[in-house]
Amino acid sequence: MIGTTEVIIRLALAVLLGGIVGLERESINRPAGFRTHIIVCVGSALIMMVSIEISGMYRGLTNVDPGRIAAQVVSGIGFIGAGTILREGVNIKGLTTAASLWAISGIGLAAGLGLYIPAVACTVIIFLTLTLLNRFEYLVIEKRAYHLLKLVIRDAPGQMGAIGKVLGDLNVNIKRINLSEAQGPEEICVHVLVQIPVALSMNTVIGELTKTPGVRSIEHGDE
């Protein structure tokens, strides 16, 4: 049987560890933030302790596996994680938050089982991954970045084909195209979301597009 003091310690640790990861998610306005991570972590810890108690209560009377209930936590947390995943155009957001919820449920189970050092160590690793590696990813892995081009072009047959040919020759992937009216007469505004190869600079792409007949202006931004 788990004593009252030990129960409080395990639940308090779950609150602390869940809150650490949750604060990082809350600070960047993710759907599942501070309170969600605490609730998941504390709930997992409670379920783990309930599993242990049930196993002790029925030991010798029936074949009770304390890991079966805990295993359902890992499976069930997927429903909450799925609710944090959003698709915006070609981008999918929320995968990291879903993963942190899944991991925090494991931390809660460890805290509920009394595995304090693994629970704390895992929390530190997750927190550092979410904070430090996020900056590293933006600085080093730029090859995955999408770029948004806004072109004002002449409204004439074959104009879009000419632009597509230039991008194709440069091995640039076109992910999305939106058309809208431009301010000038016989002009249209084209918003093109592209992904460029690692060895190719955005300036080169813009330079080649500028040379294309019928392209009046180009503006560049990151998606």
C-alpha distance (Angstrom), angle and dihedral (degrees) to the residues before:
residue distance angle dihedral
M1 . . .
I2 3.79 . .
G3 3.80 113.4 .
T4 3.80 122.6 -126.3
T5 3.80 93.5 -111.7
E6 3.80 91.3 50.6
V7 3.81 91.1 49.4
I8 3.81 91.1 52.9
I9 3.81 91.7 47.3
R10 3.80 92.6 51.1
L11 3.79 94.1 46.8
A12 3.81 92.1 45.7
L13 3.79 90.1 51.1
A14 3.81 89.5 50.4
V15 3.82 89.6 52.6
L16 3.80 91.5 49.8
L17 3.79 96.9 46.1
G18 3.79 94.4 42.2
G19 3.79 89.9 48.1
I20 3.82 93.1 52.7
V21 3.80 93.0 57.1
G22 3.80 92.4 37.3
L23 3.80 92.6 54.8
E24 3.79 90.9 57.0
R25 3.82 91.0 51.3
E26 3.81 91.1 44.9
S27 3.81 91.6 51.2
I28 3.81 91.2 63.1
N29 3.81 94.8 42.0
R30 3.81 98.9 -109.4
P31 3.85 119.5 169.3
A32 3.81 93.1 -115.0
G33 3.78 108.3 48.1
F34 3.79 142.2 146.6
R35 3.79 101.9 -29.0
T36 3.80 95.6 37.5
H37 3.80 93.2 54.9
I38 3.80 92.1 46.9
I39 3.80 92.3 50.3
V40 3.80 92.7 48.1
C41 3.79 92.7 47.5
V42 3.80 95.5 45.8
G43 3.79 92.0 44.1
S44 3.79 91.0 51.4
A45 3.80 91.0 49.4
L46 3.78 90.7 50.7
I47 3.79 92.7 49.0
M48 3.79 90.2 50.3
M49 3.80 91.7 52.3
V50 3.79 91.2 46.5
S51 3.81 88.5 52.4
I52 3.79 90.7 52.3
E53 3.81 92.3 48.0
I54 3.79 93.1 48.6
S55 3.77 90.2 50.4
G56 3.82 90.4 51.8
M57 3.79 94.2 45.9
Y58 3.80 95.0 53.1
R59 3.80 99.4 32.7
G60 3.78 109.2 139.1
L61 3.80 92.6 10.7
T62 3.77 98.9 74.5
N63 3.77 140.3 -5.0
V64 3.80 101.8 -91.0
D65 3.79 119.6 173.9
P66 3.84 110.4 -160.1
G67 3.79 89.7 -160.5
R68 3.80 94.7 64.1
I69 3.80 96.1 72.4
A70 3.82 91.4 43.0
A71 3.79 90.3 51.4
Q72 3.79 89.8 59.2
V73 3.80 89.5 59.5
V74 3.78 91.0 61.6
S75 3.81 90.8 49.0
G76 3.79 96.2 42.1
I77 3.79 95.2 49.6
G78 3.78 87.2 68.7
F79 3.82 89.7 76.3
I80 3.80 91.3 58.1
G81 3.78 91.9 43.4
A82 3.79 91.7 51.9
G83 3.79 89.2 57.4
T84 3.81 91.0 60.8
I85 3.81 94.7 54.9
L86 3.80 114.0 96.4
R87 3.78 130.7 179.9
E88 3.80 116.8 -143.2
G89 3.78 111.7 178.1
V90 3.78 107.4 -59.1
N91 3.80 92.1 -17.6
I92 3.79 126.0 90.3
K93 3.79 115.7 -156.1
G94 3.79 130.4 -172.5
L95 3.81 100.4 44.4
T96 3.80 92.0 114.8
T97 3.80 91.8 48.9
A98 3.81 90.4 48.6
A99 3.80 89.4 50.8
S100 3.81 91.9 48.5
L101 3.82 90.1 52.4
W102 3.79 90.4 50.6
A103 3.81 91.1 48.8
I104 3.80 93.4 44.8
S105 3.80 89.5 55.9
G106 3.80 87.6 57.2
I107 3.79 90.0 49.5
G108 3.79 89.4 51.7
L109 3.80 90.6 51.4
A110 3.80 90.2 50.6
A111 3.80 91.7 49.2
G112 3.79 90.5 48.2
L113 3.80 90.0 51.7
G114 3.80 91.5 50.3
L115 3.80 95.9 -110.7
Y116 3.79 93.3 139.5
I117 3.80 100.6 163.4
P118 3.86 95.2 50.1
A119 3.81 90.1 46.0
V120 3.81 93.7 50.8
A121 3.81 93.4 41.8
C122 3.80 92.1 50.7
T123 3.81 91.1 49.0
V124 3.80 91.3 52.5
I125 3.81 91.4 49.1
I126 3.81 92.8 48.8
F127 3.81 93.1 46.4
L128 3.80 92.8 49.8
T129 3.80 90.3 46.1
L130 3.80 92.0 53.1
T131 3.81 94.8 45.9
L132 3.80 110.2 30.6
L133 3.80 100.7 29.4
N134 3.79 90.7 48.4
R135 3.82 89.2 65.3
F136 3.80 91.4 43.0
E137 3.79 90.3 53.2
Y138 3.80 93.1 53.8
L139 3.80 93.5 45.3
V140 3.80 100.3 43.5
I141 3.79 109.1 22.2
E142 3.81 97.8 55.1
K143 3.80 90.6 137.5
R144 3.81 88.9 85.3
A145 3.80 93.8 56.0
Y146 3.77 120.9 115.3
H147 3.77 121.0 -141.4
L148 3.77 127.2 -150.6
L149 3.80 118.5 -146.3
K150 3.78 123.5 -166.6
L151 3.80 111.2 -160.2
V152 3.79 128.4 -176.9
I153 3.78 106.2 -155.2
R154 3.77 139.8 171.2
D155 3.79 112.7 -87.5
A156 3.78 97.8 -123.4
P157 3.81 137.2 125.0
G158 3.79 113.9 -85.8
Q159 3.80 94.9 18.1
M160 3.80 94.6 114.4
G161 3.80 89.9 46.0
A162 3.81 90.3 55.3
I163 3.80 91.1 52.1
G164 3.79 91.6 46.9
K165 3.80 90.7 51.4
V166 3.81 92.3 52.6
L167 3.81 91.8 50.4
G168 3.79 91.7 44.2
D169 3.81 92.4 52.0
L170 3.82 88.1 53.3
N171 3.83 91.1 50.1
V172 3.80 90.6 -117.8
N173 3.81 115.8 156.1
I174 3.80 115.8 -133.1
K175 3.81 108.9 -145.3
R176 3.79 102.7 172.3
I177 3.81 139.9 1.2
N178 3.81 126.8 -163.4
L179 3.80 125.3 -179.5
S180 3.79 128.1 -155.4
E181 3.79 138.6 162.9
A182 3.81 118.3 -81.6
Q183 3.78 125.8 -145.3
G184 3.78 95.8 -117.5
P185 3.82 124.2 75.8
E186 3.79 117.0 -93.4
E187 3.80 91.2 9.0
I188 3.78 133.6 118.3
C189 3.80 130.7 -164.1
V190 3.80 116.0 -129.1
H191 3.81 122.9 -163.9
V192 3.81 109.3 -162.4
L193 3.80 123.6 -175.1
V194 3.80 108.8 -156.0
Q195 3.79 139.5 175.5
I196 3.78 114.6 -148.0
P197 3.84 128.6 -156.5
V198 3.80 118.0 -100.0
A199 3.81 94.5 -111.5
L200 3.81 94.1 49.1
S201 3.79 122.4 86.2
M202 3.78 122.7 -142.1
N203 3.81 89.8 -127.5
T204 3.80 89.6 62.1
V205 3.80 91.2 52.0
I206 3.80 92.2 49.2
G207 3.79 91.1 45.8
E208 3.81 92.8 54.0
L209 3.79 92.5 45.9
T210 3.80 90.7 49.8
K211 3.81 89.3 57.8
T212 3.81 90.8 55.5
P213 3.81 111.8 105.8
G214 3.78 112.3 -112.3
V215 3.82 96.8 27.2
R216 3.81 106.2 123.3
S217 3.83 101.8 177.7
I218 3.83 141.5 -9.3
E219 3.80 130.6 -153.8
H220 3.80 123.0 -172.6
G221 3.80 132.0 -153.8
D222 3.82 139.0 155.3
E223 3.79 119.6 -103.8
